[in-house]
Amino acid sequence: MAVNEWEQLKLHLDKWVEECRETSAAGKVAEYIPELSKAKPDMLGIHILDAKGRSISAGEAQDSFTMQSISKVFTLILALMDHGESAVFSKVGMEPTGDHFNSIMKLELVQPAIPFNPLINAGAIVVSSMIKGENAEAKSARILAFFRELAGNPNLEYDMQVYISESKTAHLNRSIAYFLLDKGVLGCGVDEVLDIYFRHCAIKVCCADLARMALVLAFDGKDPLTGKTLIPRRYVQIAKTFMVTCGMYNGSGEFAIEAGLPAKSGVSGGILTLVPGRYGIGVVGPALNSKGNSIAGVQLIERLSQTLDWSLF
Ligand SMILES: NC(=O)CC[C@H](N)C(=O)O
């Protein structure tokens, strides 16, 4: 079964990528972070990695891009490893919002005033403020080291242009952070937390890096290529559940029906997804749909899942 499926992927992946690439024309590259607007709108790449280290890629899988919101899954995991569940979930909720990723609408609606979940911007900013370390630099260094270990890539670095570009223009995120500071849910100051947050959003990866990070989640926290346990199983379970309920923002419900896989998107067009116990998958396609998810990337994952019967449901 798995052998046939691998053969099928080898045979058809290039064609599926080229067919889905056409959808990019209906999407739009993010512009609110000026540096991201330079991405090629019709780029589409995918890398699929299995537990034996076999991989298949197609399209522009080698090109690099920034993680953006994909990083939020792993900062959540690091915060859980630093503080445990009850401390983390006293500052951030577990419920989807149904709103856009940077919406501030619901922040005032709940008591205590904690963000709905760790994958919207408000929740991820709170999570960034919880990472252990003496100062912003030390906290960011721990995040980068953790991501490098998960990706099996000691060369992961920040895209400084994207980091600077977002730092200069993130007025909405800044206002979210001030609101959270006022409500007493930030673990540090606004400038410090935003510096940590913008840095992890600007970590530069390619599809193979995302696939390797996803593979660790697909194997409940153990990197099957090294045999090393990098994340406690319970925290992977929490992360994967958030990916299903909130990972594609207000497109999560439709994606659960059409693809049925845990996934996390970012505004640079990246998507990290996985087939539990089988594959880690990294995708990139910078043209976004109205929900802020890669338009061609979503179509490609849905096509794969439907053709190969990957849905968990
Ligand atoms: N959806 C995203 O990828 C958003 C991340 C981006 N850095 C922001 O805060 O706006």
The ligand as a Tripos MOL2 file, in Angstrom:
@<TRIPOS>MOLECULE
LIG
   10     9     1     0     0
SMALL
NO_CHARGES

@<TRIPOS>ATOM
      1 N1         -0.3770   34.9000    9.3340 N.am      1 LIG1
      2 C1          0.8820   35.1740    9.5430 C.2       1 LIG1
      3 O1          1.7740   34.5140    9.0590 O.2       1 LIG1
      4 C2          1.1400   36.4180   10.3610 C.3       1 LIG1
      5 C3          2.5660   36.5660   10.8210 C.3       1 LIG1
      6 C4          3.0830   37.9560   10.6910 C.3       1 LIG1
      7 N2          4.4260   38.0400   11.1650 N.3       1 LIG1
      8 C5          2.1800   38.9290   11.4410 C.2       1 LIG1
      9 O2          2.3000   39.0480   12.6050 O.co2     1 LIG1
     10 O3          1.3450   39.5800   10.8820 O.co2     1 LIG1
@<TRIPOS>BOND
     1     1     2 1
     2     2     3 2
     3     2     4 1
     4     4     5 1
     5     5     6 1
     6     6     7 1
     7     6     8 1
     8     8     9 2
     9     8    10 1
@<TRIPOS>SUBSTRUCTURE
     1 LIG1         1 GROUP 0 **** ****
